[in-house]
Amino acid sequence: MDEAQLILDAQHGDLDAFNRLILAYQDRVYNQAFRVLGETQSADDATQEAFISAYKNIRSFRGGSFRAWLLRIVTNACYDELRRKKRRPTTPLEPVDDAGDEIESPHWIADPGESPEDKIARAELAEAIQACLNQLTEDFRVVVVLVDVQGLDYLEAAQVIGKPLGTIKSRLARARNRMKECLQGFWELLPHSMRLDT
Amino acid sequence: MSKLERNLETISAYLDGELTGHEREQIERLLQEDDNLREWYQELMRTRSVIRNTPALRAPRNYYLTPEMVGQKEQPPRAFPILRFASAFAALLLVLLFLGDYFIIPRTTMAPLMSVQIAESVQLEAEAPEVEAEVLASPPAPALSEPLMQEAPVEGEFAPEAAVEENISRSMDLDPTMGGGFPRQTPAPGEEVEDSFGAATEEMDEAELTSEPEASSKLLEEEVQRNIILRYYLRIAEFSLLVIVILTGLAAIYFFRRTGPP
């Protein structure tokens, strides 16, 4: 069944149809939440909240990009989560090894098909990118994740955050520039073809 | 906004192909002329490439929604509107039946009963003179018969037994329709002459009074029976409708509470 039909069915209250849409989009939505929030538990909560909110408001979807519409909802959920965190800051539980020391890189989330070295390198790169993303302000982070991680064009990104194209262009350029500066500190983690000149 | 910032924005948008034709020509010319800007452009391109190659995470679980999560009640069965309609329709029918039972049926069913009662009372009234006559005839008979019996042997030298037999035969002759009539059990010996015609007319009246009410009472009885049967069926119908109203109503309430309005 095509996406338009599933959306139509969901708009008529068909929860099964919406669950099929969830199955198609949950990775993207979770990625957006994780990249913006920077931690799995909050991302999980925000993703669930976003889908619940999306189902409740699906009648307000008037066509266009469903992906952008969903990303807008999850982005708003992320903003809510960030505001909540600011009000009640918590210390996330970091994974620990057998000796009880904190594990800096959560290697278990990597692809099990990779070699152990690749797995570690990939995980560390992902962590480095995430660390740089976390250094950005929320508004910059959201834009760079929307355009560079999710692959949205400027117009879609503008629709998601509800800002004009000029704002997207400006925030994205600054965010990239800060990411460039940040990633230079992790140059040894980058694949050779991606290493930045220092 | 400084020139550097403006150039940064333009280069970033150039990387994404978001510039117009004129802006693109301008920035391409600048990139050819300015080595620092070109180096900056390359670094920005690599940064963009690194971010875009960020490994995509898979959702740690499925985010399927359940009806409880979205506050959605279970879908009511398709028969829900039928149940509601059936309940309302049965209730309406029940009310109509009660109204009909109360205002219409009693008149039609009570009328035959009343007419039967009237007929019975008429019959009793018709039988009353006969009873009275019997009551009146029997006790004074010996008193009246004595002189007659005494006179009879003198005048006609009739034996009392013969007179009685004659009277009986007369009375029987006078009442051919009754097939021999209804002979008196104890005819007074002195009464036979005076009372023979009167007795015959009384018996005729009695026959008329008894034959007509019997026929009409039979009809009435049949009608009463029919009404009783009708009433019986009405009670069954009312009871059945009541059961339907209660059951369908309860089912509708159950589904309404469980699933909410359809």
Interface residues (C-beta under 8 A of the other chain):
Chain A: G13 L15 F18 N19 I22 L23 Q26 D27 V29 Y30 N31 F34 R35 T40 D44 T47 Q48 F51 I52 Y55 K56 I109 A110 D111 R122 L125 A126 I129 Q130 V144 V147 D148 V149 G151 D153 Y154 K169 S170 L172 A173 R174 R176 N177 M179 K180 L183 L190 M194 R195 L196 D197
Chain B: E5 L8 E9 I11 S12 A13 D16 E18 E39 Q42 E43 L44 R46 T47 R48 S49 V50 I51 R52 N53 T54 P55 A56 L57 R58 A59 P60 R61 N62 Y63 Y64 L65 T66 P67 M69 V70 G71 Q72
